[in-house]
């Protein structure tokens, strides 16, 4: 089995209205996002997944979030924009375009991340 991963970032703001602490207030992050693909084999070119294509898939998904107030996005009108929910949203969107997606990790800070995957 091969695990192929790519990363990118986006800048956005959010607040966690039901949270008791400073994250209740409007604030921003440079989010770091990693997506991983699981592949059983390589193709005739020796690649499990072309990094360039994987990066483009991630970039096109993250453009939706870049420089947005995430709470205002329609998909987050009934969902709190935590790293966990952002990871799930990105996973669901990319999974429809590539079934080999294994997981999505979202870092809010260099030391705090949430990962979403399905069994």
Beta strands, then each sheet from edge to edge (+ up, - down):
strand 1: 2-14
strand 2: 27-39
strand 3: 101-109
strand 4: 112-117
sheet 1: 1+ 2- 3+ 4-
end
